[in-house]
Amino acid sequence: MELQNKTIIVVGASSGMGLATAARLHAAGAHIVMVGRTEDKLAEAAKTIESSTERISLVAADMTTDEGRQRIKAASDHVDHLVVTAADLSYMPIKDFTVEAAEKVVQSKLLAPLFLAQALLPVLAENASVTFVSGIAAERPIAGGALTGAVNGGLNALVRGMAIELAPIRVNTVSPGWVETPIWEQVMPDKAKREELFNAMRAKIPSRRLGKPQDIAQAIHLVITNGFISGSTMYVDGGQRLV
Ligand SMILES: NC(=O)c1ccc[n+]([C@@H]2O[C@H](COP(=O)([O-])OP(=O)(O)OC[C@H]3O[C@@H](n4cnc5c(N)ncnc54)[C@H](OP(=O)(O)O)[C@@H]3O)[C@@H](O)[C@H]2O)c1
């Protein structure tokens, strides 16, 4: 129970890596503020966490808006750790990208985490940590994912500057490889094609398997509890960036 009496905000907690992280940190004793845009999804997700009636608050809010960020801030007047896994990205060929679609990607993955951390500064503990989730697209982009790669790389760079400026608050990214979560239903809706792609990746990468949300939750747990990790990117990708 090393995180007993700690308050941790997890944005993206209703699905995938965010949900696995919320469950893991809750099991370690923390009070978890679970954030996502959709109230029902949050309530269903919370039910999957053991003894979820204790030490869990649900906040339906969109982190890309000022109003949403203020709602997240209002959930607690003292925050020990902020974790952001949330993103809503558009994958499309460069020739089809519109300014509107591109701005949405930049807002969702780069600016919203930055401005959420800014909004929470008055309530973050002096020894708090801030952890964002970036991703393999920064190193190994797929066609249609050029801008996703750019915002992931931008996030890895952003935390280095934030760690210097916000010290002693520690700011880091965890960068996943391909992890089996619901996000893939949007990225590649055709199930058969998705499985084909997954099998090709399993055969290629050193781990010979794709990631599980729990792999990422374990890494986030380490990053937030190790007081000597700051301005770092932890790669949790089965070696995918090497091949
Ligand atoms: N899965 C992979 O293979 C992979 C690989 C590399 C990097 N990543 C990155 O890892 C992170 C987590 O991905 P995942 O696969 O766990 O995604 P996921 O299963 O789709 O979950 C995304 C979560 O974020 C919430 N969310 C999205 N936009 C939000 C907003 N504006 N404000 C508040 N909540 C929001 C969603 O709930 P609502 O829709 O209800 O808001 C949901 O809870 C993402 O940043 C993704 O880019 C994923």
PDBQT file of the ligand as one rigid body, heavy atoms in Angstrom, charges set to zero:
ROOT
HETATM    1  N1  LIG A 301      -2.896   1.253 -27.939  1.00  0.00    +0.000 N 
HETATM    2  C1  LIG A 301      -1.738   1.405 -28.577  1.00  0.00    +0.000 C 
HETATM    3  O1  LIG A 301      -1.283   0.516 -29.320  1.00  0.00    +0.000 OA
HETATM    4  C2  LIG A 301      -0.926   2.672 -28.384  1.00  0.00    +0.000 A 
HETATM    5  C3  LIG A 301       0.381   2.723 -28.896  1.00  0.00    +0.000 A 
HETATM    6  C4  LIG A 301       1.147   3.850 -28.677  1.00  0.00    +0.000 A 
HETATM    7  C5  LIG A 301       0.620   4.929 -27.970  1.00  0.00    +0.000 A 
HETATM    8  N2  LIG A 301      -0.655   4.866 -27.521  1.00  0.00    +0.000 N 
HETATM    9  C6  LIG A 301      -1.167   6.006 -26.736  1.00  0.00    +0.000 C 
HETATM   10  O2  LIG A 301      -1.508   5.533 -25.451  1.00  0.00    +0.000 OA
HETATM   11  C7  LIG A 301      -2.551   6.331 -24.882  1.00  0.00    +0.000 C 
HETATM   12  C8  LIG A 301      -3.664   5.449 -24.329  1.00  0.00    +0.000 C 
HETATM   13  O3  LIG A 301      -4.217   4.717 -25.384  1.00  0.00    +0.000 OA
HETATM   14  P1  LIG A 301      -5.301   3.570 -25.166  1.00  0.00    +0.000 P 
HETATM   15  O4  LIG A 301      -5.010   2.581 -26.233  1.00  0.00    +0.000 OA
HETATM   16  O5  LIG A 301      -5.348   3.169 -23.745  1.00  0.00    +0.000 OA
HETATM   17  O6  LIG A 301      -6.634   4.387 -25.578  1.00  0.00    +0.000 OA
HETATM   18  P2  LIG A 301      -8.191   4.075 -25.372  1.00  0.00    +0.000 P 
HETATM   19  O7  LIG A 301      -8.409   2.679 -24.929  1.00  0.00    +0.000 OA
HETATM   20  O8  LIG A 301      -8.872   4.566 -26.607  1.00  0.00    +0.000 OA
HETATM   21  O9  LIG A 301      -8.587   5.058 -24.161  1.00  0.00    +0.000 OA
HETATM   22  C9  LIG A 301      -8.574   6.456 -24.306  1.00  0.00    +0.000 C 
HETATM   23  C10 LIG A 301      -9.197   7.058 -23.053  1.00  0.00    +0.000 C 
HETATM   24  O10 LIG A 301      -9.065   8.483 -23.101  1.00  0.00    +0.000 OA
HETATM   25  C11 LIG A 301     -10.349   9.088 -22.879  1.00  0.00    +0.000 C 
HETATM   26  N3  LIG A 301     -10.304  10.384 -23.590  1.00  0.00    +0.000 N 
HETATM   27  C12 LIG A 301     -10.060  10.606 -24.909  1.00  0.00    +0.000 A 
HETATM   28  N4  LIG A 301     -10.047  11.915 -25.178  1.00  0.00    +0.000 NA
HETATM   29  C13 LIG A 301     -10.282  12.551 -23.998  1.00  0.00    +0.000 A 
HETATM   30  C14 LIG A 301     -10.406  13.923 -23.635  1.00  0.00    +0.000 A 
HETATM   31  N5  LIG A 301     -10.285  14.901 -24.539  1.00  0.00    +0.000 N 
HETATM   32  N6  LIG A 301     -10.632  14.241 -22.336  1.00  0.00    +0.000 NA
HETATM   33  C15 LIG A 301     -10.768  13.266 -21.406  1.00  0.00    +0.000 A 
HETATM   34  N7  LIG A 301     -10.659  11.939 -21.697  1.00  0.00    +0.000 NA
HETATM   35  C16 LIG A 301     -10.440  11.588 -22.977  1.00  0.00    +0.000 A 
HETATM   36  C17 LIG A 301     -11.341   8.054 -23.430  1.00  0.00    +0.000 C 
HETATM   37  O11 LIG A 301     -12.647   8.136 -22.914  1.00  0.00    +0.000 OA
HETATM   38  P3  LIG A 301     -13.796   9.036 -23.650  1.00  0.00    +0.000 P 
HETATM   39  O12 LIG A 301     -13.719   8.723 -25.108  1.00  0.00    +0.000 OA
HETATM   40  O13 LIG A 301     -15.074   8.662 -22.988  1.00  0.00    +0.000 OA
HETATM   41  O14 LIG A 301     -13.380  10.423 -23.360  1.00  0.00    +0.000 OA
HETATM   42  C18 LIG A 301     -10.668   6.779 -22.898  1.00  0.00    +0.000 C 
HETATM   43  O15 LIG A 301     -10.929   6.630 -21.502  1.00  0.00    +0.000 OA
HETATM   44  C19 LIG A 301      -2.984   7.282 -26.012  1.00  0.00    +0.000 C 
HETATM   45  O16 LIG A 301      -2.350   8.532 -25.787  1.00  0.00    +0.000 OA
HETATM   46  C20 LIG A 301      -2.436   6.637 -27.269  1.00  0.00    +0.000 C 
HETATM   47  O17 LIG A 301      -2.152   7.591 -28.281  1.00  0.00    +0.000 OA
HETATM   48  C21 LIG A 301      -1.457   3.783 -27.715  1.00  0.00    +0.000 A 
ENDROOT
TORSDOF 0
